């Protein structure tokens, strides 16, 4: 009898401690991995920032394959984590199926729109941020040719390319934009060798500034740009420090802010669509000590004017994903 | 298309063909001895990881190369143990090695460097730099031959030259030495070799060791030879399978392997320059088609449309001495 009471007591204690862990938020990183020095790392930084500030803890998982998406989502939801943040557009389909099964859990998806009552969809105006780095690229280029290396050929990456090309063309109508994608499978995010070769191929087409929107493969682009003494442009996180003096700037996407906000607002966060653009500093270009010498006064003025004009609605940057076409570049 | 552009494409061809060629020759030795090797991909990955990791830690790219070879040799030894000593299924062992390498490299890299299954970026000195061959600068302005020498032949890393030198060496070993004769025989009719009093196991193990060394160099080329600068998870990105396709395409012959790998490398290099294809043939060709071409060509070859590709007769079968 005493054994039974102890057992019951123990299981009750377990249940309570499990209950205490219930409110912990959770984050799921996409295939690029938590430390991709880019998108996922930015999400991780946001989560860490929240944990450091509040002393709270969060659950996290790095996916190893596409098949794990649904599994990871369900496991966190079953475990009672709330809210559950997922970094990456690839969660769109699984989340659409899973969200209705857990009406009391709030989900946050970054980079895709899922129209469910308990989902917050955070999307970034990458085309606006890319437009700004396009302006800088066009002004930094001496050959009037700039390059773009995308990761996997998907509409989201074309959105980057399209915004960039518009920024370049608006600044220098004579410029040429060379755009290539690394591949059509998720392998494209992890193939720095091919990314390097693409960069070399673009350099042989006279490109002297190359913008990489390619996850882990982007490191190959920036490395080759530094080796060949041209400028690279980083993406998602501030990547200026990777090769000081050789990375012109980075198109920063405040994924960390999005994650941080979601975590701080906790279970009661507002659902619905949330757009992060230049207006609310969701996207922008990175300035720090590493690239201070590369950006002249004139470039600074031009890019700030462009940002102000986008903000005021004087410049409308075309969004590729709105109609799957781009006025500035052919794919 | 001018000469310089053509040379740039060919230059990229050489770089892209090198890991394929090394892996292809590795597979050639192994399969000629009767051991099918699906695990080329995994061994390259293991070699790439350890070479980059050791180069990053010690700052010496040569130590890195050695470590990469050791890693590939260890994976080879597992394959040998499973398929020669324990007479297991060679395909299953190869597939297992691929998965094993894929997982293990990321786990070790993560606990070692804490950068998400990646090694730190390698700086100058801890990776193989391009070599300028003697006289390249001086001959640069000689019409036609100068640019060819300067752009195409000079300026590669030492591993590229090693890979190309291994082709005649492989031919010589296979067709001009006693060892080569026995190696080929053991892939065709191991019982005959055994009757002649030569160890089948010994020969097969030796083939697997050569295979490990070559895949290790291939991995090191991917991770530590310019323009590469470090290991990223799954960075072989299917090159081991393309090498297998090239091996079949080459009908298990060293010189043909060179041409098959150069052809596949050329297709990959063309994929990087869609503008050139459009300029030359006036049509826009999807890059996906070009990257699928090696496989399509292999299937065509396998179907017997362009001559027959006959694998070594005893390939895939473990040798049992007494029945």
Interface residues (C-beta under 8 A of the other chain):
Chain A: X33 X34 X35 X36 X37 X40 X41 X62 X178 X180 X181 X183 X184 X187 X190 X191 X192 X193 X194 X196 X197 X198 X199 X200 X201 X204 X205 X216 X217 X219 X220 X223 X224 X227 X242
Chain B: X5 X8 X12 X15 X16 X114 X115 X116 X117 X118 X121 X222 X226 X227 X228 X229 X230 X232 X233 X234 X235 X237 X238 X268 X269 X272 X273 X274 X275 X287 X288 X291
